[in-house]
């Protein structure tokens, strides 16, 4: 297996065991990037000089017999809304392009570097994270490594595509309404959206305070757990990956989470349920209203955040972003208060389900990756707009901050992602389920064949 | 320079368009004329979602969760 195909856990083990140097690992990934990055457009900034210095520091620690950290020599990259020392944090925008460079790394990035990771650069995204396709009007379109005619998903599209392409073993993204789970699903990799509030958001450009989450992408559950364990201090998942999930406490979400889904997506959910031995089906009530409330709060809080620039520079926004922010900011307060009241009610409905179940399953997207530029999609003979509807099944879940692992289901064809959803604070259960599915061969994320 | 204003006769506009123009003035958040149609279309989509929330029979005792702890 070539170095760029190795998991983060295996790379760190090889580096720590002096079987390969961090410099060699880095060189293999840079070579892969230079060969194919023009085809996919994942990176908006590269930090290769910094990466070489970080790899050299890891190798020096190994040579000296010091502990180089659990992610020794692992190549990583971050969505360009994370502060990276020396780079402007532009969040996919033109508006922020002339802002001063960040003085420090975001704390969550600093943790990864201190654990031995090596930063390759910053990654493309939908402007200000308000989108599901990473067709960025300023920076260009990130293409899906499994079919370059198709979108990578968004808003963390560069982060997902970079891992799927073998450019980096781990990347970071953000998820407000599905922006980790959705591109992970469309690019055929694993993504973790932790519980709301679990990961420190300092040093990341915000979008919607009520729903913003940060999390990792990787090509396996063990890599997600390794990144997650480094990114926060209140939980530890790596040691819990072998825990068995009780099949009687796993259920497929029905009604809203099946309506409008393409048959191959429902088949993917069925495969995951079978892999976990689950037969139960349950309803999360009023998920349609939850999606509506998430939609309105997102537009409102996002619009409020951007009022200064919407007044002064509306023409400098991506045409796909500005009208929604402006309209969102002008919503009646009554809508937002009612949406936040509904949120409290909906949380209780989910809590009642988690008294009976540990894991809930739902598709990550209603369909496989749409074509770049595609405006509408036809599902069950119903034509619907692509951009707002890709997140139908992710929005009700992030609305109440539940932890989710998006898993890539095997079976040929374009990638299909399934959400493995756990109760608040129980990331370990979702990661253990993902690890079990991986061992059973139900889910897998091989590096995309780009040649 | 982007022009912003209420150049259309208010009676020729839909209630949503009249609301948007009024809210824009009251909240000092101008909508440039050149973008008004796109903003109005976005507001229509948001309003359809808001109607779903409004139509849901929420118990009166439920309090808002603006700072959410799951």
Interface residues (C-beta under 8 A of the other chain):
Chain A: X195 X196 X197 X210 X286 X288 X289 X291 X292 X293 X295 X296 X299 X307 X310 X311 X314 X315 X319 X322 X323 X324 X326 X327 X328 X329 X330 X331 X332 X335 X337 X338 X339 X340 X341 X342 X343 X344 X345 X347 X388 X400 X401 X402 X424 X425
Chain B: X2 X20 X23 X24 X27 X28 X29 X30 X31 X32 X35 X38 X39 X40 X41 X42 X43 X45 X46 X49 X50 X52 X53 X54 X56 X58 X59 X62 X63 X64 X65 X66 X68 X69 X70
